[in-house]
Amino acid sequence: MEFYLGVNMDKDKKVAIVTGANSGVGFEVTKGLLKKDFHVVMACRNLEKANNAKEQILIDLPESNLEVMTIDLSDFESVKTFAREYKSKFQRLDILVNNAGILINKPKKNNPGIEMQFATNHLGHFLLTSLLIELMPDSKTSRVVSLGSLAHKKSEIFFDDINCDLQTKWDTPYAQSKLACLMFADELQRKLKSAGKKIISVSAHPGGTDSGLFEHMPPILMSILRYTFVPIFLHSTENAAKPILKAALDREANGGEYFGPTGLFEMKGSPGIAKRTKYSQREDVAGRLWNISEELIGSTFKLGAL
Ligand SMILES: NC(=O)c1ccc[n+]([C@@H]2O[C@H](COP(=O)([O-])OP(=O)(O)OC[C@H]3O[C@@H](n4cnc5c(N)ncnc54)[C@H](OP(=O)(O)O)[C@@H]3O)[C@@H](O)[C@H]2O)c1
């Protein structure tokens, strides 16, 4: 046994990071991984919320190895600090669940002036993965899991308008960011494969669940949805987490696969292979996205270090 982060931990115990673990899908994914005996790091931006969530989990799963560490995915310096601190405490990373996400209805940019949803949902995770992947054992059970969405079907990557300044629909920036998460997962898988690595990159979407994600939707739209759409078409966050857990844990999963609920309108139901647009499978677009992502984070994704 070794002493990590104030917890006696078996050196060989598998470690997972879940970003945005304090609520919604990430909270349920964290519980799912703990039940499979992972040591889980909840990577969250709000310490108070994260510690409350941790306490809640420990009531049900008191024997769990569970840590909270802070990260703000929209702030690239914060992502780098998180990675540094993680590396000073842990020698391995088996599963990285890039779950955190925001959906906002008004234009907002992060500090370097990048559209907030693209920065948080895609670029922060792109940077985080690039900094931590070297800690992953070279095995098929080592996974990078990216969170897509049905919303990916509503967008393309606007290379000439990456901040979506010229887009007219309020939800296009979110859709673009989720498409980017999905295409990043594919491109990472292609790069891992050509580097001869066994680690796999997979993606999943939760269908629809009434989580904190919808807090920033136009309020009228949300009220209408809560009384009509939500009870009929959406499922619980516990069920919404299942495709993500399948991507993370299923030994039969292959690199590049995309999981989601297979029931009504893909909003709920048992997890399986999810449908996706032809555009989302374009390798030329994914390659270009990778390059622009490196430019925007200001560093290269060092696959060579693997
Ligand atoms: N709910 C759905 O129907 C649905 C559908 C498709 C895809 N998804 C995807 O599922 C994932 C989880 O969303 P959810 O539905 O569980 O929503 P949620 O309950 O709002 O959870 C999102 C999590 O991300 C965290 N987060 C937001 N911005 C962050 C930042 N800058 N740095 C670090 N953490 C940040 C939030 O932290 P705070 O608590 O501090 O805000 C929260 O923990 C997202 O990637 C979302 O796009 C959800």
The ligand as an SDF file (V2000), in Angstrom:
LIG
                    3D

 48 52  0  0  0  0  0  0  0  0999 V2000
  -28.1660   16.2970  -20.1650 N   0  0  0  0  0  0  0  0  0  0  0  0
  -28.3190   15.8910  -21.4240 C   0  0  0  0  0  0  0  0  0  0  0  0
  -29.4340   15.6390  -21.8970 O   0  0  0  0  0  0  0  0  0  0  0  0
  -27.1180   15.7540  -22.3000 C   0  0  0  0  0  0  0  0  0  0  0  0
  -27.3260   15.3990  -23.6420 C   0  0  0  0  0  0  0  0  0  0  0  0
  -26.2260   15.2300  -24.4590 C   0  0  0  0  0  0  0  0  0  0  0  0
  -24.9450   15.3890  -23.9610 C   0  0  0  0  0  0  0  0  0  0  0  0
  -24.7810   15.7560  -22.6610 N   0  0  0  0  0  0  0  0  0  0  0  0
  -23.3940   15.9180  -22.1900 C   0  0  0  0  0  0  0  0  0  0  0  0
  -23.2350   15.2520  -20.9500 O   0  0  0  0  0  0  0  0  0  0  0  0
  -22.1620   15.8590  -20.2190 C   0  0  0  0  0  0  0  0  0  0  0  0
  -22.5780   16.0670  -18.7750 C   0  0  0  0  0  0  0  0  0  0  0  0
  -23.6120   17.0220  -18.7260 O   0  0  0  0  0  0  0  0  0  0  0  0
  -24.8130   16.9110  -17.6870 P   0  0  0  0  0  0  0  0  0  0  0  0
  -26.0540   16.7140  -18.4810 O   0  0  0  0  0  0  0  0  0  0  0  0
  -24.4920   15.9810  -16.6160 O   0  0  0  0  0  0  0  0  0  0  0  0
  -24.8240   18.4230  -17.1520 O   0  0  0  0  0  0  0  0  0  0  0  0
  -24.5330   19.0360  -15.7040 P   0  0  0  0  0  0  0  0  0  0  0  0
  -25.3680   18.3680  -14.6870 O   0  0  0  0  0  0  0  0  0  0  0  0
  -24.6790   20.5150  -15.8850 O   0  0  0  0  0  0  0  0  0  0  0  0
  -23.0290   18.6740  -15.4470 O   0  0  0  0  0  0  0  0  0  0  0  0
  -22.0000   19.3330  -16.1180 C   0  0  0  0  0  0  0  0  0  0  0  0
  -20.7710   19.3100  -15.2690 C   0  0  0  0  0  0  0  0  0  0  0  0
  -19.7230   20.0110  -15.9750 O   0  0  0  0  0  0  0  0  0  0  0  0
  -19.1320   20.9220  -15.0560 C   0  0  0  0  0  0  0  0  0  0  0  0
  -18.4980   22.0450  -15.7370 N   0  0  0  0  0  0  0  0  0  0  0  0
  -19.0780   23.0100  -16.4790 C   0  0  0  0  0  0  0  0  0  0  0  0
  -18.1690   23.9050  -16.8810 N   0  0  0  0  0  0  0  0  0  0  0  0
  -16.9900   23.5050  -16.3780 C   0  0  0  0  0  0  0  0  0  0  0  0
  -15.6720   24.0210  -16.4210 C   0  0  0  0  0  0  0  0  0  0  0  0
  -15.3820   25.1610  -17.0660 N   0  0  0  0  0  0  0  0  0  0  0  0
  -14.6900   23.3620  -15.7750 N   0  0  0  0  0  0  0  0  0  0  0  0
  -14.9590   22.2180  -15.1050 C   0  0  0  0  0  0  0  0  0  0  0  0
  -16.1810   21.6850  -15.0120 N   0  0  0  0  0  0  0  0  0  0  0  0
  -17.1840   22.3250  -15.6350 C   0  0  0  0  0  0  0  0  0  0  0  0
  -20.2710   21.3630  -14.1820 C   0  0  0  0  0  0  0  0  0  0  0  0
  -19.7820   21.9870  -13.0180 O   0  0  0  0  0  0  0  0  0  0  0  0
  -20.6950   23.0280  -12.1530 P   0  0  0  0  0  0  0  0  0  0  0  0
  -21.6140   22.1890  -11.3410 O   0  0  0  0  0  0  0  0  0  0  0  0
  -19.6820   23.7840  -11.3800 O   0  0  0  0  0  0  0  0  0  0  0  0
  -21.4250   23.8730  -13.1580 O   0  0  0  0  0  0  0  0  0  0  0  0
  -20.9470   20.0200  -13.9250 C   0  0  0  0  0  0  0  0  0  0  0  0
  -20.2510   19.3090  -12.9470 O   0  0  0  0  0  0  0  0  0  0  0  0
  -21.8180   17.1530  -20.9620 C   0  0  0  0  0  0  0  0  0  0  0  0
  -20.6560   16.9440  -21.7310 O   0  0  0  0  0  0  0  0  0  0  0  0
  -23.0120   17.3480  -21.8930 C   0  0  0  0  0  0  0  0  0  0  0  0
  -22.6690   18.0640  -23.0530 O   0  0  0  0  0  0  0  0  0  0  0  0
  -25.8250   15.9260  -21.8110 C   0  0  0  0  0  0  0  0  0  0  0  0
  1  2  1  0
  2  3  2  0
  2  4  1  0
  4  5  1  0
  4 48  2  0
  5  6  2  0
  6  7  1  0
  7  8  2  0
  8  9  1  0
  8 48  1  0
  9 10  1  0
  9 46  1  0
 10 11  1  0
 11 12  1  0
 11 44  1  0
 12 13  1  0
 13 14  1  0
 14 15  2  0
 14 16  1  0
 14 17  1  0
 17 18  1  0
 18 19  2  0
 18 20  1  0
 18 21  1  0
 21 22  1  0
 22 23  1  0
 23 24  1  0
 23 42  1  0
 24 25  1  0
 25 26  1  0
 25 36  1  0
 26 27  1  0
 26 35  1  0
 27 28  2  0
 28 29  1  0
 29 30  1  0
 29 35  2  0
 30 31  1  0
 30 32  2  0
 32 33  1  0
 33 34  2  0
 34 35  1  0
 36 37  1  0
 36 42  1  0
 37 38  1  0
 38 39  2  0
 38 40  1  0
 38 41  1  0
 42 43  1  0
 44 45  1  0
 44 46  1  0
 46 47  1  0
M  CHG  2   8   1  16  -1
M  END
$$$$
